[in-house]
Amino acid sequence: MEAVAEHDFEAGSNDELSFKKGSILKVLNKDEDPHWYKAELDGTEGFIPSNYIRMGDCSWYLGKITRNDAEVLLKKSNVRDGHFLVRQCESSPGEFSISVRFQDSVQHFKVLRDQNGKYYLWAVKFNSLNELVAYHRTASVSRTHTILLADMNVETKFVQALFDFNPQETGELAFKRGDVITLINKNDANWWEGQLNNRRGIFPSNYVCPYNSIKLPTPPVAPETMSFDPDQPRYDQSTFYGRLRHFAGMTDPLIAFAPTSELVAASELMQKCREKKPVPATLEELHRAQRLYQSAFHPDTGELQNFAGRMCFNVWGGTMLCGAMMIWYKSTPAVIFWQWANQSFNALVNYTNRNAKSTLTTKDLVVSYSTAVSGALAIAIGLKTYFAKKQSSPLAQKLVPLGAVAVANAINIPMMRQNELKDGMTVTDVDGNNVGVSRLAAAKAISLVVLSRNIIVAPCMILTPVIMEGLNKVASFKKHINKLNIPTQLALTFVIYGAMIPVGCALFPQQNSVKLSTLKRWEPEAYEKLKDIKGDRVYFNKGL
C-alpha cells in the first residue's frame, strides 16, 4: 500500500526508516501496531510513525481479518461478483491475499512478491498493492474465469485496537494491539460490541480507533506523556515516601531477570524521550521503561551494568549470602568462605554503582577488595573466638556475621571511593551545572551510603536469628527442624532484606547537599572557589 510522507522523519534506532516530506513509501504492515507501520523506501525496510504519513486510498484492505471472517463478509446478500478485500495471509505472516466474491462463493488469491519487492499474481508485476489492485479492475485476477475487482459498498465498519484488552467479565472481547475488529453495535458510547476470529463480545470504545481511515488518528497521548522527562523520578524525591516508592520500583527483584532485549528497548525509548521524538507508548509504558532503565543502566555513563551488580538483583544475592552466613556460623572454614563470598559480592555491587566520574586503577580495586575481606574475616573470626570462650548463647553467636558485615561495609565502600575522598567529588549548583569538587561532599556521601547499607542488612541479621530462636521452641517446628531450618531462614531473610533495600536507599535524598557555610568552616579552599555560585548550597549524587 502506498503512503505519502507529510513530515520529515529521522530514524532513532536501527529498526526505524528515515524519510523526507513528500516521499512515497510502500507500507508493508500496518496491523501489528497502529502507531508504527512497517514500510519500505528505496529497497530499505523499517518502522515509521503512522501520524507522519497519509495513506493512499486502500479502503479494500482489512488487515488481519481471518479467511473465515472474509468469507462471511463477502457472502452477504448485498455483495456482488468481483467485490473483494485484501487481507494479511494467515499461512504466511507479512504477505497478502485477495479474497473475491464469485458465483456465490469466495475465491482467494495469494499475492506473490519477487526478490526486488514487486507484487504480482501472475506475470505482470507492480511496485505496490495499489497498482496491482488498479490493474486487476480491468484485467481478471483468475486464469479460468473473468473476475474483475470492484469495490464493495459495505455498511460493515471496522475498528483497530490501540491497546491490548484483557476481559474482566464474561461477555467481553479479548484482543491485542493492532487487531482489526468487526464492529456490530455501538449504541453504548463507552462499550461497543464486535467480532474477532469468530468470537463476539463487548469492549471499551476508547481502546480502538477507526480502521482504514485515510489518515490514522494521532495516537491518544496524555498531556503529561508529551512532556515526559526520563531523567526525572516519577515520585517526589523531597519526601521519604516519594523516595521509597522510587527505589521500590528501581530495586524490584522481579525485574532483575528482564531480558537484555527489553532493557535495550527501554533505553532506546528513554533516549527518544530525551530527544523529544514521538514515542508509541502510554504513560504507564513509559514509566515501566524508566524503571527498567534506572535498574539496569549506569546513571553517569548510560552503559548496561553487569547483571549481579544491579540493585534489583541485590535481594537475590544478599538473601543467599546473608542467609548462608547465619546458617553456617559454627564452622571456621564456613565463616571464612561465606565472609569472602559476601565481600566479593559487595565489592562487585560497589564497583557497579560507583561514581563513574571518579577513576579507579586496578591497584585501587585490589587494595579495596583485599582490605574489606581482611577486615571482615578478622572481625568474624575474632568475635567467633571471643563468644566461644565466653560460652555465649547461640543467639549471640548468630549475630557475629552482622558485626563482620558492618565493619566490612565501613572499609569496602570508602576504599572503593577513595579517589573521591582524596580529590573531591563533582558538585553542582541549584540548576545542575558543574561548579567544582569537594572532599567534604565526598565524605558526607560515603558516610550516608555506609550507614544506609548497614541499616539495610541489620534487621534481617538481627530479626532472623531472633525469630528462629522462637520457632525452635515450637514443638511442631522443632520436630521437622532438619527440613525447615534452611528454607525458613532463607525465606525470612528474603522478606526482611528485600523490604529493607528500598527503605535504606530512601533514607537520605539521592541528590544531597552541603551548605556553603559548612564548606567555609571545614573545607575553606573549596569554599573560596564556590562562594560566588548561585544559591547557598552545592549538590551531589551520593550514590547507592
N, C-alpha and C positions, 0 to 999 in steps of 0.2 A: 504494500500500500504506500502511496506517495504522501509526503507531507512537506510543507514549506516552512522553513525556519523564519520566525518572526523576530528573533533576537540573536545576537552573538552568544555562544556558549563555549567556555574554556573548560576542558576536562580537568577534574580534580583528582582523579585516580586512574589507574591503568585500564580499568574496565569501562571507562566513560569515553564518549566520542565528541570531539570538538567540532564546531561548525560555525559558519558565519550567517548573518541575516540574509535571507533570500536563497540559501542553499536548498536544493531539492533532495530530500532524504528518503530512503527506502525503509519503511517501518517493517521489521521482521516479526515482532511480537509485541502486542500491546495488552496482553491478557494476564501476565503474572503480577504486575504492579501498575495500577492506574496512574501512578505518578512518574514512573520511569519506564520508557519503552526501549526495546532493543531495536537498533536501526543500523543501516549501512550507508556509508558515503565514500565514494571513490574506492570501493573494494575493501574498506576498513569497517569492521563492526564494533559496536559499543552501545552503552546505555545513554539515553538522552532524556532530559526532563520534559514531561508531556506538555507543561504550560509554556514552553518556549517555541512550540510549533503549531501550525494549523494543518489539521488533517485534510487531505483531499476527500472528495465525495466517496464514501465507502459504506453507505447505509446497508449494503448487502453483506457486510462482514459481521458475523455473530460470534467470533472468537471461540471460546471453549464450550460452546453448546455441543451436546453429545450427538452421535449419529442417530440414536433413537429419538431424541427430542427434535432433531432437524426433520425427521420423517413425520413426526406428529404434526409439526408446524406446516409442512408442505402438503400434507394430505387434507388440510382444512377445506371446507366446501368453496370458499371464495378464492382459492389458489388455482391458477390455470397452468397449462403446459408451458414450460420454459421459465416459470418463476423459480428463482434459485436463491441460494445463500452460500457464502464462503465461510468455512469454519476451520479450526485447528484440527489436524489429523490425529485421531486418538491413538492409532498404532505407531505413529512416528511424530512425537512431540517436536514442535518447531517447524513442521511442514503443514501444508494446507490441503483441504479437499473442497470440491464444489459439489453441493447437493442440489439436484434439479428435479422438479416435478415433470413427469411424462407418462401419459396414458394411465392415470390412476395409481401410479407407483412413483417411487423416488429412485433416481439413479445417482451414483456417487462417482466422481472422477478425482483421482489424486493429482494434484499439481506437482509436476516434477521441476527440478532445478539443476542446471548444469554446473560445471566447475567454475564458470565465470559469473555465477549468481543469477543467470537469466531463467525466467519461468516459462514453462510450456506444458501443453497437454499432449500434442502430437509432434509436428515438425516445426511449426512456426514458434519462434522464441521471442520473449518480451522482457523489457527491463523491470517491469513492475506488475503487480497483480492488477492494477488499474488498467494498464494497457491490454493485458490478457483478457479481462472481462469485456472491455470495449470491443475487442476484435471478435469475440465469440457472441456478440449480439447480432452479428451478420454472418458468422461462419459457425457451423454446427460444432458442438462440443463432442458429439458422438460420431463414430465412423459407420454405424449401422442404421442410425435414424437421423432425421433432421431435427435437431434440438437447438433452438436459438435462445440465448439467455434474455430474460425480461425481468424487470424489477417487480417485486411484489408490492401491492398496496395493503400491507398487513397492519391491522389495528393492534396487534400484539406489541407490547412495549418491553424493553429490556433495560435492566439496571446492572451496574457493575459494583462489586464490593470494594469499598475503600479500606476496610479493616477486616481482620478475622472476627467471626462471631461464633461463640460457643453457647448453645442453648442452656438456659437455666430452668425452663419449664417444658413440659410435654406440649407438643404442637408448634414449637419454634423451629426454624430452619437454620441448620448449621452451614456455614460457608467459610471460605478462605479469601483473603485479599486477592482481588483480580478475577474472581469467579463472575460469570455472566448469568444473571437470574432472570427468568421469565416472570414478568410482573402480572399478577392475576387480579389483585384488588388493592386499592389504596384509599378506601373510604375513611379509614382512620389516619389522621395526619401523622401520627407517631409510629404506628405499627402497620406495615404493609404485608400483603400475602403474596407469596411467589412460589415458583417451582424450579428445582435444580436437580438434575440427574434422577428424574422420576420421584423425587421427594418433594413434598408440599408442606408449607408451613408459613408462620409469620416471622417477621424480623424487624428490627428498628430501622426506620426510614433514614436516619442520619448516618447509617453505616454504608450507604450506597450513593451512587451518582448516576445520572442518565448515561446510557451506553450508546456509543456511536453518534453523539452529537458532533457537529463539525469540529468543535474545539472542546476538549475535555475541560471541565471547570478546574480552576486552580485548586490544589489540594487544600482542604479546610485546615487552617493552621491557627492555633490560638495566638492572641496578640503577644503573649509572653514568649512563645516559641520564636517569633521573629527577632526578638532581642536576646535570645538565649546566649549566655556567656559561659563557655565550657570551663573557664578558669576560675569562676566564682562558685563557691559552695552553695548547695541548694538551701541550706538552713543557716540561720543567723549564728555567726561564729562568736558573737559578743556574749552569748549566754552558754552556760554549761549544757542545758538541754539541747540547744541547737548543735553544739559540737558533738554531743553524744549521738544524736541522730545521724550526723555526718559520718562519724567514724564507725557507727554500727553498720552502715552501708558499705563503707570502704573496706572494713575488716571482716565482712561476712564470709564465713568459711565455705558457704555453698557456692561462691563464685570463684573459689580457688582453682577449680578444675574446668573453668571455661576454656573451650578450645582456642588455640592461638588464632585461628581464622576469625573468630568472633571478636577477640581482643584487637586485632589489626583493623577490623571493620569499625570498631568503636573509635579507635584512634583516628581513622580517616574521617569519620563523621564529625569528631570534635574539631579537626583541622578545617573542615568545610565551614563549621560554625564560626571559627575564628576569622575566616576569610569572607564571612557574610554571604556565602553561597547558598542557593536553595537546597534544602535537605528533605528527603522523602520520609519524614518521621514525625510522630506525635510528640508532645511534650514529655509524656511518660517514657517513650522510647529514647528520647534524648537524655533523660535523667539516668536511665539504666546504662546507656553507653558511657555517660560521665562516670558512673560508679565503676564500671569495668576499667575504664581508662585510668582513673585515680588509683585503683587497686593494683594495677599491673605495670604502669609506666612511671619512670622516674620523673618527679616534678621539675628538676633542673635541666635534664638532658633530653627528656621525651623518649628515652630508649626503653625497650621492653626489659623489665627486670627478670633476674633468674627466678625460677618457679619457687624454690624453697625459701628465698629471702623475702618474698612478698608478705605484707602484714596480714592478708587474707588467708595465707597458709599457716600463720603463726599458731593458731589454735590447734591445728593438727600436729604440727611438730612439737609445740610446747606441751600438749597433753601427753604425748608418748614419753617425752624426756622427763618432765616433772613427775609423771606417774611412776616411771621406772626408778627415779631417784628415791621416791618414798617407799616403793615396794621392796627394792633390794638395797636396804640401808645397812644391813648387818655385816655383809662380806666386804672386806677391804678392797679386793680386786674389783668387785662390782661397783663400789663407791668411786674408785679411780676411773673405771671405764665410763660410767654414766656422767660423771662430772666433766670428763674430757669431751664426751659426745655433746653435752649441753653447751659447753663453752664454744665448741666448734660451730654449733648451730647459731648461737648468739653472735659469734663473730661474722658469720655469713649474713645474718639479719642486719647487723650494724653496718657492714660494708655496703649492702644493697641499698640501705636507706640513708647513706651518708650525705653530707653536703657535697655535691659533685664539683662545686667551685673550689673546694679545698683538695689539693693534690696529695696523694698518698703514695710513697715509694714502696717497693717490695719489702725493704728493710723495716719500714714503719709497720706494715701489716704483720710481719713475722714477730717483731718485738711486742706489738699489741696482743697478738694471739697467745704468745708464749707466756707473757706476764699474767694475763687473765686466767689461763689454765693453771699456771703455777699457784696463783693466789687462791683459786677455788679449791684445788687439791690440798693445799696447806691448811686452809680453814676446815674443810670437810674431815680430813684425817685427824687434825688436831682436836676438833670438837668430839669426834667419834671416840678417840682415845680417852679424852677427859671424862666423858659421860660413862664410858665403860669402867674406868677406875672408880668413879663415884657411885657406881651401880645405880645409875639413874633409871627412871621409869622408861618403858618402851616408848611412851608418848614423847618424852623429852628427846630421846634418840632419833625419833622420826622427824624432829624439827631441825636436825643437823643440816640437811640439804638446803633449807631456807637460808641459813647463815652463810653457807658457801656461795649460793647464788647471789645473795645481796652484795657480798664483798666483791665477787667477780664482776657484777654489773658496774660497781663503783670503780673498777680497774679497767675493764674492757672498753666501755664507752668513751671515757676521757682519752685513753690511749689511741683508740681508733680515730678520734677527732683532735689529736694532739696539735696538728698544724694550725687549727683554728685558735687554740689556746696560745700558741707561740706568735702567730702572725695576725690574729684577729679574724673575725668573720665579717662578711659583707653586711652593711646596714643600709637602710633606705629612709627617705623622708616619708611624710604622711601620704604623698602621692605615688609612692612606689619607686621613686628614682634612686638609683645607687648613689650614695653620698660619701662612702668611705668604709673603713673597717674598725672593729672594736674587739679587743680581747675581753673586756668586761661583758659584752654581749655574748661572746662565746662561752664564757664561764657560766653565765646565767642559763643559757640554752642547754648546755651539757648537764648542769645540775638538775634542771627540770626534767630532762629525759631520764637521768639515773633514778630520780625519785619516782617518776611515772612507771618505769619498768619494774621497780621493786614493789610498788603498790599493785601492779598487775599480778605479779606472781605470789605475793604474800598470802592473800586469802585462800587460794587453793592449797598451798603448802601448810597452812595452819588448820583450816577447817576440815580438809580431807582426813588427816590423822585423827582429829577430834571425833568426827562423825564415825570413822571406822572403829574407834575405841568403843563408842556407844553401841554400834551394831554387833560387836564381838560379845556383848553381854546379852544379846537377844538369842534365845535358845535355838530358834528355827534357823537363824543366820549362821550361828556357830556350828550347827550340825553339818552344814554344807559349805563351810568356810573355804575348803580347798578349791571348790568350783567357783565360788562367788567372790573371793577376795580380789583377784586381779581385775576382772571386768567391772566390779563395783568401784574400785579406786580409780580406774581409768574413766568411768562414766562421771564420777563426781568431779574429777579434775577437768574433764572436757566442759562440763556445765559451768563450773565456777571460773576456771581460767578463761573460757570463751566469753563469759559475761563481763569479765574484768578488763579485757583488752580494749574495747571502746571506752570504758569508764576511765582507764588510765590515760589513754590518748587524749581524752576530752577534758582532763582536769585543768590543764593550762592552755590558753589560746595558742594555736599553731603559729600565728603571726604575733610574736611577743614584742615587747618594747623595753627600752631603758630611758629614763629621764636624762635630759642634758645636765641637770643639776647633779645627778648621781655620777655621771661621767666626769664632771668638773672636779668632784671630790676624789674619785678612785682611779681615774684614767685621764689626767689633765692633758696629756699630749694628744689624745684622740679628741678631747673636748675642744681644743684650740682649732682643730681642723673642721669641726662640725658645728661650732657655736652659731654660725650665721645661717643655718638651714631653716627651712620653713617648719614652724611648729616647735614644741618643746620636748619632743621625743625622737628617738631613732628606732626603727623597726627591723625585725629579723625573723627568719624562719627557724624555729627552734629544733626542727627535725622530729623524728619519731624514735 
